[in-house]
Amino acid sequence: MQRLRTLVRFGAAVALLPLMAAPPTYGWGLEGHMMINRLAIQALPADVPAFLKTPEAINEVEYLGPEPDRWRDSTEPELNAAQAPEHFMDMEWADLAGPLPRKRYDFIRGLAAAQSKHPDVPLTPEKVGLQPYVTTEVWERLKAAMRAYRTLSAEKKDTKPVEAAILFYAGWLGHYVGDGSNPHHTSIQYNGWTGPNPNGYTTEHKIHGLMESTYVKANIKIAEVSPLVTKEPKLLGDVFDDYVAYLRHSQTMVEKTYQLEKAGGFMGSGTPEARSFIDDRLAAGATELRDMIYTAWVRSADPVPPYRP
C-alpha cells in the first residue's frame, strides 16, 4: 500500500511537470507592459482632458498595462479560452484567408472558408489570433467613453464615473498595443523557429519568455526608453488600417530577434544591440498607444449620425 501511494504521488508530480516547465507567454511581461502604458500616457499633449495627466491617472493606466494577462490563469478557463487569441496574430496564416476584413466575425468566416484550400494549416481563430480586432474594438470603446465625457462636461454634470471608464479602456488598450510591438506576437515563429532553418536559429521554446520578460526585467530602464517615444502626437487616419500596418512592421523584425538570440543578445546583461532593439520596440508600443489615445480624443468630437432603425 505504501508503495502504491508513493507511485501515485510520483505520477501526479510527473503530470505537473509540463505545467511547471511551460508557463504561458505574456506579452512584454509585467515590467514591459507597465512601461509602455506609463510612457504613452505621459506623452499625451496638453490639449487632452486634464484628468488624464494627473499622477493618479498615470499610475492607474500603468497598472492596467498587464491586465489582460491577469485573465489567463487556469482558474478562469472560459475567460482564458475566449481571450487568449486576442494577444497575437500569426500574420503568415491570417494572410491565407485574403486581405484582413475590418470586422472580427467576417475574419473568422474568412478563415473557415480558406481552411479547405489549406488543409495542413489550422485556420481557426484560436490558432491564428485576433489581435487587430480586439485592439480596434477596445479603441472604439475608448472613443465612445470620451464622447460621453464631452457630453457630460458640456452639460456641467459629474464626469468622475466616465473618467474611470476612460482610464480603464486606455489601460486595457495599452496591453494589446504593447503585444503588437513585440515581433513574436505577429508570427508563427513566436517561440522557437519552425520549418526550414538554414541559419540554425533556436528551436527551443524559450526565446519568447527570455526576450520579453526575463531580459526586460533585468536590463531595460524606463529612462532609456522614454527619449525614444516621439514627442509630437500623430492624428491617425483609418485606425484599423494603421494598426494592421503597425503589426506588419513588427513582423518584419521577427528574424532579427532570432539573430540577436543566437548571438547571446538576451542572455544575462545581453549585448548593446539587443538592448537597443528592445528599447526601440517598447518605445514603438508607447508611441502607437499615445497616438491611438490622442486620436480617440480628437475623434470623439465627431458628430454621431442619427439613428436609423
CORZI-V242572 format. One record per backbone hydrogen bond with DSSP energy under -1.0 kcal/mol. CO is the residue of the C=O (numbers start at 1). NH is the residue of the N-H. E is the energy in kcal/mol with one decimal. If there is no record, write none. Layout:
CO,NH,E
CO,NH,E
This chain:
1,5,-2.5
2,6,-2.4
3,7,-2.3
4,8,-2.4
5,9,-2.7
6,10,-2.5
7,11,-2.7
8,12,-2.4
9,13,-2.3
10,14,-2.4
11,15,-2.2
12,16,-1.3
16,20,-1.9
17,21,-2.7
18,22,-1.7
26,29,-2.9
28,32,-1.2
29,33,-2.1
30,34,-2.1
31,35,-2.2
32,36,-2.3
33,37,-2.1
34,38,-2.4
35,39,-2.5
36,40,-2.1
37,41,-2.2
38,42,-2.2
39,43,-1.2
45,48,-1.1
49,52,-1.5
50,53,-1.8
54,58,-2.3
55,59,-2.4
56,60,-2.1
57,61,-2.6
58,62,-2.2
59,63,-2.4
60,64,-1.9
62,65,-1.4
64,67,-1.6
66,69,-1.4
67,70,-1.6
69,72,-1.1
73,76,-1.6
76,80,-2.6
77,81,-2.5
78,82,-2.1
79,83,-2.2
80,84,-1.9
83,86,-1.4
84,87,-1.5
85,130,-3.3
88,131,-1.6
89,91,-1.3
90,94,-2.5
91,95,-2.3
93,96,-1.2
94,97,-1.6
95,98,-1.6
103,107,-1.9
104,108,-2.1
105,109,-2.3
106,110,-2.1
107,111,-2.3
108,112,-2.0
109,113,-2.2
110,114,-1.8
111,115,-1.1
118,121,-1.8
121,123,-1.6
122,124,-1.9
124,128,-2.7
125,129,-2.1
128,90,-3.1
130,133,-1.0
130,134,-1.8
131,135,-1.8
132,136,-1.9
133,137,-2.4
134,138,-2.6
135,139,-2.2
136,140,-2.2
137,141,-1.7
138,142,-2.4
139,143,-2.4
140,144,-2.4
141,145,-2.4
142,146,-2.3
143,147,-2.0
144,148,-2.0
145,149,-2.1
146,150,-2.1
147,151,-2.0
148,152,-2.7
149,153,-2.5
150,154,-2.4
151,155,-1.7
152,157,-2.9
153,156,-1.4
159,163,-2.3
160,164,-2.0
161,165,-1.6
162,166,-2.5
163,167,-2.3
164,168,-2.1
165,169,-2.7
166,170,-2.6
167,171,-2.3
168,172,-2.9
169,173,-2.9
170,174,-1.8
173,177,-2.2
174,178,-2.4
175,179,-2.4
176,180,-2.2
179,182,-1.5
182,185,-2.3
183,186,-1.9
185,89,-2.3
186,91,-1.9
188,190,-1.1
197,200,-1.7
202,193,-3.0
204,206,-1.8
206,210,-2.4
207,211,-2.6
208,212,-2.3
209,213,-1.8
209,214,-2.0
210,215,-2.6
213,217,-2.8
214,218,-1.7
215,219,-1.9
216,220,-1.7
221,224,-1.3
221,225,-1.2
222,226,-2.6
225,228,-1.9
226,229,-1.6
238,242,-2.6
239,243,-2.4
240,244,-2.4
241,245,-2.1
242,246,-1.9
243,247,-2.2
244,248,-2.4
245,249,-2.1
246,250,-1.9
247,251,-2.3
248,252,-1.3
250,253,-1.8
251,254,-1.7
253,257,-1.4
254,258,-1.1
255,259,-2.2
256,260,-2.5
257,261,-2.1
258,262,-2.4
259,263,-1.5
260,265,-3.2
261,264,-1.8
264,267,-1.2
265,271,-1.1
267,270,-2.6
271,275,-2.3
272,276,-2.5
273,277,-2.1
274,278,-2.5
275,279,-2.7
276,280,-2.3
277,281,-2.0
278,282,-2.5
279,283,-2.3
280,284,-2.2
281,285,-1.9
282,286,-2.2
283,287,-2.6
284,288,-2.4
285,289,-2.3
286,290,-2.6
287,291,-2.4
288,292,-2.1
289,293,-2.6
290,294,-2.5
291,295,-2.4
292,296,-2.1
293,297,-2.0
294,298,-2.4
295,299,-2.9
296,300,-1.3
298,301,-1.4
299,302,-1.8
